[in-house]
């Protein structure tokens, strides 16, 4: 099992109380220098890891549940708990959902934005438009996760209704059934494999010759691939962040963060990882996979 070395960082929230934030999230900008993390229920802080400084980021009226940088790093989108999706720039809400928005993802080209909400719907937006390009219906529970394939057209949605659905051009292509709620999904960088966090494990589609990741003792909330597709990261209600070898499906490292809802992100250059917890805030760790 690999031992990870902590990278010193002292940046702290500059306003608000991050411990009051209802959600945990952490997102690297594509250039690998800035991180977006919580600074309170409706506030985002931007941490510059090169200078170890934090600055006030965008704020919203309501809650921030998740954030996502556009591929160019010039726009930051936030999923809001008051049924809105916010994008800076241009800095105005996109409203069409009827309930809490908890999932958001940019397409690989940055030309589209997907959102998922408690109203059982997912939506595809073109930033700048007032209404969604597509409204995706069919789930019977909260849409908890959205993820774009590498082709920029195929969207996967995961739901509390225990299904994963694939969509293209507003049409559902297929549905995969799981034994319990799906809390997180992520396409591999090459778009060939979809990982789905359900229960205490991570399943894969297509499933042939791909055993599930097992080892967590609590529900898995999040799954993500490293930029090179060789590794996976998971977070769980058991208070751990785990790193895995994607080919062998074997664990590489375990971080015990003593928080039931940690957030995690691989650095774009794959030399470190970021972890956010409501108890300890932001931590950085060297990651040097073999």
N, C-alpha and C positions, 0 to 999 in steps of 0.2 A: 504494500500500500504506500503510495507516494505521500510525503510530508510537504505541506505547502508553507512557504515563508511569508509572514505578514509584511506588507509594505507600509512604512510609517505614513500617516496622513492625519492632519489635525483640523482640516476644514470642518466646520460645523454649520448648522442652519443659521441664517442671518436674520430671520424673522419667524414669528410663529413658534409653534411647539410641535416638532415632528412626531413626538410620542402620541399626539392627539390625532395624527393622520389615520384614517380608517383603513387605508390600503398601503401595501408595501410595493415599491417598484424601484428599479434602477435601470438606466438606459445609457449606454455609451453613444456619443455622437460618432458618425462613421470615421472621422479623422482620428479618433482614439484619444482625444485630449480632454473633452468635457463629458461630464456625467450629469444626468438629470435625476434628482432624488427628491423625496418629500421634504417640505418645510412647514407642514401644517395641513389641515383639512383641504383648503383650496389653494395652497401655495406650493410652488415648485422652486427648488434651489438648483443652481448650476455650479458644479464643482470643477475647477480647473486642476487636473491632477499634475500638470507640469509645475505650476506655481504654488500648489497646495492652498488655494484660496476658494472661497465660496461667495457667490453673488446672488442677489434676488433674481428669480426667474419670473415667468408669467404667473398670474393669479387668476382665479375664476370665482364667480359667485356660486358656491356649492362645493362639491367634493371632487377631488381628482382620484380616479381609480387606477389609471394606467397611462403611461406616456410612450411615445414612439417618435424617433427622429426619422425624417425623410432620408432617402439614400444619399442625397447631396449634403445633408447636414445643415441646410439652410432653414428648414421648417421643423417645428416641434408640434406634435399633435397630442392632445390629452383627451381621455375618455372621462366625461363628467357624470357624477351621480345624479344630476338633475335633468337627465335625458338629453344632454348636449354633447357634441363633439367639438373641440376647440382646436384651431390651427393658428400658429404664429409663424411667419406671417401668412395671411393677411390679418389674423387676430380677431376673427369673429366666429360665433358659434354656428355649427351646422345642426339644425334641429329637425328631427322627424320621428325619432323614437318616442315611445310613450312611457318609458320607465328607465331606470338606472342603466347607464352604459358602462360596461366593465371590461370590454375587450376592444382593441384597436390595432391595426397593422397597415403599413404602407406597402404598396406593390413594389417589386424590384426596381421599376423605373421611376417611382415617385409620382406617377400620373394618376393613381387611384388610391383611395383610402377605404379600408373596410372597418366596420364597427359591429359589435354584438351587444345585445342588451337583455334585460329581464322581460322585455315584452315578447320574447320568443323569436325575435327577428334579427337578421343580419342585414346590413346595408352596405352598398358600394357607392362611394362618393367620388366626384371629381372636384378637387379643391377649387373654390371660386364659384361653384354652382350653388344655387339655393336649395335644391332638392336632390335626393340620392338618384343615381343613375339606375340602380337596381335595388329592389326590396326583396329579400330572400325569405320566404315563408315555408314552413313545413315542420320546424322543430316544435315540440310541445313543452319545452322547458326553457329556462334561461340559456341564452347563447353565451357561453363562458369564455370562448377562445376563438380567434380567427387567425389564419396563417395562409400566406400566398405561396404558391409553388414558383419555381424559378422561371417558368414560362411567362409569368405576369398576368395570366388569364385564369388559371385554376385556383380557386379559393377553397380552403377547408374550414369548416366550422365545427366546433365541439360544443356539446350542450349538456345541461343537467338532466335531459331526457335520456341519457346514456347512449347517444348516437354521435357519430361523426359523419358529416355530409360533405360531398364534393360538389362544387358549383362551377359553371362556366357560362358567361354571357347571361346570367340571371336564371339559368336552368339547373336543377339538381341532377347530377350525373349518376350518383350512387350513394348508398347509405351503409355504414358499418354499425352494427349493434354491439354494445359493450354490456357487461354485467352490472355496471353502476355508472354514476355521473362522470362525465368527462370534464376535467378541470383545466387541462392545458393541452395544446397541440403545437407541433412544429414540423415543417418540412425540412428535410435535409437540403444542404445548399445546392445539390445537383437536381433536386426535385423528384428524386426516384423513390424516396421512403418518407412516410409520414409517421411521426411518433405521437402517441396519445397517452396522456396521464389520466388513469382511471383507477380508483381504489388506491391500493398501496403499491402499484406497479406501473410500468410504462409498456404499452403494447405498440406493435408496429403494423403498418399497412404498406404493401401487401405483407401478410404474415408468414408466408412460406419461408422456412429456414431462418426465421428471425425470432428467436426466443425473447420473451419479455424481460425487462429489467426488474429484478426483485431485490429486496433488501431493506427498503423503508418499512417502518413499523406504524406509520400513520399515513393518511391520504396524501398523495403527491399533488401539489398545486401547480407546478410549473415544470416544463421541460424545454430545453433549448439545445441546439447543435452548435458546436464550435464553427468558426468561419471556414475551416478546411474540411469539415464533415467527418473528422476522425474521432471526435469526442462528443459526449453529451453531458449536460448538467441538469440536475433535478433539485427541487426544493420540496419540503414536506412538512406536514403538521407535526412530525416527530422531532422537529427542531434541528434538522440537519440539512446541509447542502452536500450533494454527492456528485462526483465527477466519474465518468465511465468511459471505457474504451468502446467505441461504437461498433467495431468489427467483432470483437470477442464478447461484447456485452458483459464485461467484467469491471468491477469497481476499481478506480484508481486512487481516490482520496475521499475522505469524509471530513467535513467541517461541522463540529457541534456548536451551533450558534445560540442555543437556548432561547429560541423564539419560534412560536408556532406558525408564523407566516413570513419567513424570510424571502427576500428577492435576490436575484442573481443574474449576472451577465458576463459573457466572455468579452475580453478586449478584442477589437477588430484585428490586431496583430497577433493575438493568441499568446502574449507573454505574461498576462496577468488576468485575474478575474476580480469582479466587484461584487460585494455582498452588502445588502442593506437590511437592517433589522430595526424595529421600533425601539428596542431596548438600547442598542449600542450605536445606532446610526450607520455610517458608511465605513467599510473596511476594504482594503485592497490586499490581494495575495498574488505572489509570484506563481506562475504556472508554466512549467517547462516540460511538456510532454515528450516522451522518448520518440 
